[in-house]
Amino acid sequence: MQRARVGLTGLAAVGLVVMIATAVATGVRRSATENAAAVGAPPVVATVTAPVTDDSSEPLATLGVAPDSKDNSTQSPKPTN
């Protein structure tokens, strides 16, 4: 019975902490919105530009995370035996 009480008390404590954190975060968000509206600041809008695609068949090379197979200058020479 003692284990169940300790477990439920811990669960209640975690729930209380989550509720307090949510209330604080909501209050901060609300005050930031009110301050921005009072100042007359324009809303922040993210702008994303699409990368230029050349319709190549190598998407990793287009992203720049893998060398392009058309570029032979970065390939190491084949070893001779």
Secondary structure, 3 states (H helix, E strand, C coil): CHHHHHHHHHHHHHHHHHHHHHHHHHHHHHHHHHHHHHHCCCCCCCCCCCCCCCCCCCHHHHHCCCCCCCCHHHCCCCCCC
